[in-house]
Amino acid sequence: MPEPVIAAKHPFPVAVEQGKEYYWCTCGRSKSQPFCDGSHKGTEFVPLKYTASASTTLYFCGCKHTKTPPLCDGTHNSL
């Protein structure tokens, strides 16, 4: 599989709502980071659906290399 574009070398804090679905961009091309805007069309990438289990602030990965998608695990610090 091809490598994703690094959209940002930092996480995106997002206030999520319990039960709401979010579609995290896996390709790094979206202009609506950290979420999908359809920019992956024509590539092998597909967005990752995430359903919030609680209303809270989460940190979505911006570098697209996290080992715990869609959430940041600090991998951006080593890129």
Summary of the structure (lengths in Angstrom):
residues: 79
radius of gyration: 11.9
end to end distance: 18.8
largest distance: 33.8
contacts: 225
relative contact order: 0.31
helix: 5%
strand: 25%
